[in-house]
Amino acid sequence: MKTILLIEDNEELRENTADILAIAGYHVLTAENGMTGFEKLLEHKPDLVICDIMMPVLDGFGVLHLMQQHEAVKDTPFIFLTAKTERADFRKGMGMGADDYLTKPFSGTELWETVENRLRKAAIRKKEFPPNLQGMNRLMFEATGKASLEALAEGRNIDKYRKKQVIYTEGNHPTRLFFVQKGKVKTCKTNDQGKELVLDIYAEGDFLGYNALLEGSLYKETAVAMEDSEIAVIPATDFEELLNNNHEVASQLIKMLAKNISDKEQQLLGLAYNSLRKKVAEALLNLLKKYNPPKDTPLVINISRENLANIAGTATESLIRTLSDFRDEQLIEIKEGAVVILNEKKLAGILA
């Protein structure tokens, strides 16, 4: 049960508001002035604070200011409750870090919706999302109640790409977000000697090209169709509008992007210093993690040996020899050219 601290000097309004919140299943603490409210805030650490502005002893602005000085409670969602509607008060409260504003008189429905919305967004801020497309889609769903990114792709122009055709190129300016309707796409980097490193693989239902849009930078990789593919094209302005309308989504995406950069750094370190067996094992496990098949279901990796070698950062001939060793050790099975992981635990043991 979520706990809400209600700070309001008007006894009748305080009791009525507390009753409305209790009906919705919240545990409600009350205080008749700002100082008493702040003491209860530190003692009980509620999930959300609803606070009047004009109060004796300590006003609502003072409560918010003190709250932000204490690490344990500074991120508590804070809703101002006031009869004053002047823009100056609104700007001051939001500028100090308040999350929302309720103007008296308000209905029970308005109160419930505002509280529910702020609690949901606070929960999103506390969660950890994996720094990949699955995490991004889960974040969007939890923040908006729907698959916002997938909705973005609906009704868009569909471009068709042949196998090995470039979708976007490293060093170019991003103007679009791409959604894979059909086929597979790889992102890669190529050195001066022409050696390719595959950074990631995207399949049906995945988005790509969002890193550069979020960073406001140039593309740091090239995207190429691995097979005949159909890609929905979404203007960057539409993606930016989605982020601008939801600060929790934008904040979490920045955290995910930072984690993604950290993971890429670890990948590059592994390619530089790991043995051949470790490189190949890590590439297979990363693909397993990305596509996350149902438990106890073997993962079938059906991509060319050349692309798999580029993911592992090794020569194709070396990859083939290592896969043969893994097959002999019954870690994998090779069926009609596809790699089937048989023993994830032992494969992970190679990285230990």
C-alpha positions in Angstrom: 0.0 0.0 0.0 1.4 3.4 -1.0 1.7 6.1 1.7 0.7 9.7 1.0 1.5 12.6 3.2 -1.2 15.4 3.0 -0.2 18.8 4.4 -3.2 21.2 4.6 -4.1 23.7 7.2 -7.9 23.7 6.4 -9.3 20.9 8.6 -12.4 20.2 6.6 -10.5 20.1 3.3 -7.7 18.0 4.9 -10.2 15.4 6.2 -12.2 15.3 3.0 -9.1 14.9 0.8 -7.8 12.2 3.1 -11.0 10.3 2.8 -11.0 10.4 -1.0 -7.4 9.1 -1.0 -8.3 6.3 1.5 -11.2 5.2 -0.7 -8.6 4.6 -3.5 -6.6 2.4 -1.2 -3.8 4.7 -0.1 -2.5 5.0 3.5 -2.8 8.7 4.3 -0.8 10.7 6.8 -2.0 14.2 7.6 -0.4 17.4 9.0 -2.0 20.8 9.7 1.1 23.0 8.9 4.3 22.8 7.0 6.6 22.2 9.9 4.6 19.3 11.3 4.4 18.0 7.7 8.1 18.2 7.2 8.7 16.3 10.4 6.4 13.5 9.3 8.0 13.5 5.9 11.4 12.7 7.5 9.9 10.2 9.9 7.7 8.2 7.6 9.3 8.8 4.1 6.0 8.6 2.2 5.7 7.7 -1.5 4.1 11.0 -2.4 3.5 14.4 -0.8 0.4 16.7 -1.4 1.0 20.1 0.1 -0.9 23.4 0.4 1.1 26.5 -0.4 -0.3 29.1 2.0 0.0 27.7 5.5 1.1 28.9 9.0 4.5 28.2 10.5 6.0 27.0 7.2 4.5 27.4 3.8 4.5 24.9 0.9 7.5 26.4 -0.8 9.4 26.1 2.5 8.5 22.4 2.8 9.7 21.7 -0.8 12.9 23.6 -0.2 13.7 21.6 3.0 12.8 18.3 1.4 15.3 18.9 -1.4 18.1 19.3 1.2 17.6 15.8 2.5 19.0 12.9 0.4 16.5 10.3 1.7 13.4 12.2 0.6 14.5 14.7 -2.1 13.1 12.6 -4.9 9.7 12.1 -3.4 6.9 13.2 -5.8 5.5 16.5 -4.7 2.1 18.0 -5.7 1.1 21.5 -4.7 -2.5 22.0 -3.5 -3.7 25.6 -3.6 -6.6 27.9 -4.3 -4.2 30.5 -5.9 -4.0 30.3 -9.7 -1.6 33.2 -10.4 1.0 32.2 -13.0 3.8 33.5 -10.7 3.0 30.9 -8.0 2.7 28.2 -10.6 6.1 29.0 -12.2 7.8 29.4 -8.8 6.5 26.0 -7.6 7.4 24.1 -10.8 10.7 25.9 -11.0 11.6 24.7 -7.4 11.0 21.1 -8.5 7.3 20.4 -7.8 6.0 17.6 -9.9 2.4 18.7 -10.4 -0.3 21.2 -9.3 -3.9 20.8 -8.2 -6.1 23.9 -8.0 -8.9 24.0 -5.5 -11.7 23.1 -5.9 -10.9 19.7 -7.5 -12.9 16.5 -8.0 -12.0 13.1 -6.6 -11.3 11.9 -10.1 -8.8 14.7 -10.7 -7.1 13.9 -7.4 -6.9 10.2 -8.1 -5.6 10.6 -11.7 -3.0 13.1 -10.6 -1.7 10.9 -7.8 -1.7 7.8 -9.9 0.1 9.5 -12.7 2.9 10.8 -10.4 3.3 7.5 -8.6 3.6 5.7 -11.9 6.2 8.1 -13.2 8.2 8.0 -9.9 8.3 4.2 -10.2 9.7 4.5 -13.7 12.5 6.7 -12.5 13.5 4.1 -9.9 13.5 1.2 -12.3 16.5 -0.1 -14.3 15.9 -0.9 -17.9 18.3 -2.9 -20.1 20.2 -0.6 -22.5 18.7 -2.2 -25.7 15.6 -2.2 -27.8 13.7 -4.5 -25.5 14.4 -2.1 -22.6 13.4 0.9 -24.7 10.1 -0.6 -25.7 9.4 -1.7 -22.1 10.1 1.8 -20.9 7.8 3.4 -23.4 5.0 0.9 -22.5 5.3 1.6 -18.7 5.6 5.3 -19.2 2.6 5.8 -21.5 0.5 2.7 -21.0 1.0 1.7 -24.7 3.7 0.6 -27.1 4.4 4.2 -28.1 7.4 3.4 -30.3 5.4 0.8 -32.2 2.5 3.2 -32.6 5.0 5.7 -34.1 5.7 3.1 -36.9 2.1 2.7 -37.8 1.0 4.2 -41.2 4.6 5.2 -42.2 6.2 4.9 -45.6 7.9 1.5 -46.0 11.2 1.5 -47.8 12.5 -1.8 -49.3 16.2 -2.7 -49.0 18.1 -5.4 -50.8 20.6 -7.7 -49.1 23.8 -5.7 -48.3 22.2 -2.4 -49.2 23.1 0.5 -46.8 20.3 2.1 -44.8 22.4 4.8 -43.2 26.1 5.6 -43.1 28.5 6.5 -40.3 29.3 10.2 -40.2 25.9 11.3 -41.7 23.4 13.5 -39.9 20.4 11.6 -38.4 17.0 12.7 -39.7 15.0 9.5 -39.2 14.2 6.7 -36.8 14.0 3.3 -38.5 11.7 0.4 -37.7 12.3 -3.1 -39.1 9.0 -4.5 -40.5 10.6 -7.5 -42.1 14.1 -8.9 -42.4 17.3 -8.3 -40.5 19.7 -5.3 -40.2 23.2 -5.1 -38.8 25.0 -2.0 -37.5 28.8 -2.1 -38.0 32.0 -0.2 -38.2 34.8 -0.7 -40.7 38.5 0.2 -40.1 41.0 1.6 -42.6 42.0 -1.9 -43.7 38.3 -2.8 -44.5 37.9 -5.1 -41.5 34.3 -5.0 -40.3 33.0 -5.2 -36.7 29.3 -5.9 -36.2 28.0 -3.9 -33.3 24.4 -5.1 -33.2 21.7 -7.0 -35.1 18.1 -5.9 -35.5 15.2 -8.1 -36.5 11.4 -7.7 -37.1 9.9 -5.3 -34.5 13.2 -3.5 -33.6 14.0 0.2 -33.9 17.5 1.5 -35.0 19.2 4.8 -35.5 17.9 6.2 -32.2 21.3 6.6 -30.5 22.4 9.5 -32.8 18.9 11.1 -32.4 19.1 11.0 -28.6 22.7 12.3 -28.6 22.1 15.0 -31.2 25.2 13.7 -33.0 26.3 12.1 -36.2 25.8 8.4 -36.9 28.6 6.5 -35.2 28.0 3.3 -37.2 26.7 2.1 -40.6 23.4 0.1 -40.9 23.2 -2.5 -43.6 20.4 -5.0 -44.6 21.6 -8.6 -43.9 18.8 -9.9 -46.1 15.9 -8.4 -48.2 14.2 -6.1 -45.6 11.3 -3.7 -45.3 11.9 -0.6 -43.1 9.4 1.9 -41.8 10.8 5.5 -41.9 9.8 7.8 -39.0 10.8 11.5 -39.1 13.1 12.6 -36.2 10.7 15.4 -35.3 8.0 12.8 -34.4 10.4 10.9 -32.2 11.6 14.1 -30.5 8.0 15.1 -29.9 7.4 11.9 -28.0 10.4 12.5 -25.8 9.6 16.1 -25.2 6.1 15.3 -23.9 7.3 12.7 -21.4 10.3 13.8 -19.2 10.5 10.4 -17.4 11.0 8.7 -20.8 13.7 11.1 -21.8 15.5 10.8 -18.5 15.5 7.0 -18.5 16.6 6.9 -22.2 19.6 9.0 -21.3 20.5 6.5 -18.5 20.0 3.6 -20.9 22.2 5.3 -23.5 25.0 5.8 -21.0 24.8 2.1 -20.0 24.8 1.2 -23.6 28.0 3.1 -24.2 29.6 1.4 -21.2 28.6 -2.0 -22.5 30.1 -1.2 -25.9 33.4 -0.2 -24.2 33.4 -3.6 -22.5 32.7 -5.3 -25.8 35.7 -3.5 -27.4 38.0 -4.4 -24.5 36.9 -8.1 -24.9 37.7 -8.0 -28.6 41.1 -6.5 -27.8 42.2 -8.9 -25.1 40.0 -12.0 -25.0 41.2 -15.3 -26.5 39.5 -16.6 -29.7 37.4 -19.1 -27.7 36.2 -16.3 -25.4 35.4 -14.0 -28.3 33.2 -16.6 -30.1 31.5 -17.7 -26.8 30.7 -14.1 -25.9 29.3 -13.4 -29.4 27.0 -16.4 -29.1 25.9 -15.5 -25.6 25.2 -11.9 -26.5 22.9 -13.0 -29.3 21.2 -15.3 -26.8 20.7 -12.4 -24.4 19.5 -10.1 -27.2 16.8 -12.4 -28.5 15.9 -13.9 -25.1 14.2 -17.2 -26.2 11.7 -18.9 -23.9 13.3 -20.9 -21.0 14.7 -24.3 -22.0 14.3 -23.4 -25.7 17.6 -23.7 -27.7 18.6 -20.5 -29.5 19.0 -20.9 -33.3 21.4 -18.4 -34.7 20.7 -18.3 -38.4 23.2 -15.7 -39.8 26.1 -16.1 -42.1 29.5 -17.2 -40.8 30.9 -13.9 -42.1 28.5 -11.8 -40.0 29.0 -14.0 -36.9 32.8 -13.7 -37.3 32.4 -9.9 -37.6 30.4 -9.9 -34.3 33.1 -11.9 -32.6 35.8 -9.7 -34.1 37.7 -12.6 -35.7 38.4 -14.1 -39.1 35.8 -16.3 -40.7 38.2 -19.3 -40.9 39.0 -18.9 -37.2 35.3 -18.7 -36.3 34.6 -21.9 -38.2 37.3 -23.8 -36.4 36.1 -22.6 -33.0 32.5 -23.5 -33.8 33.7 -27.0 -34.8 35.5 -27.3 -31.4 32.3 -26.1 -29.6 30.3 -28.7 -31.5 32.7 -31.5 -30.5 32.4 -30.4 -26.9 28.6 -30.6 -27.3 28.2 -26.9 -26.5 26.5 -26.2 -29.8 24.9 -28.0 -32.7 25.1 -27.0 -36.3 21.9 -27.7 -38.3 21.6 -26.7 -42.0 24.2 -24.0 -41.4 22.5 -22.5 -38.3 24.1 -22.6 -34.9 22.0 -24.1 -32.0 23.2 -23.4 -28.5 22.9 -26.6 -26.4 24.6 -25.7 -23.2 24.5 -22.0 -22.2 26.0 -22.7 -18.7 29.2 -24.3 -20.1 29.5 -21.8 -22.8 29.3 -19.0 -20.2 32.0 -20.9 -18.2 34.5 -20.1 -21.0 34.3 -16.4 -20.1 35.1 -17.1 -16.4 
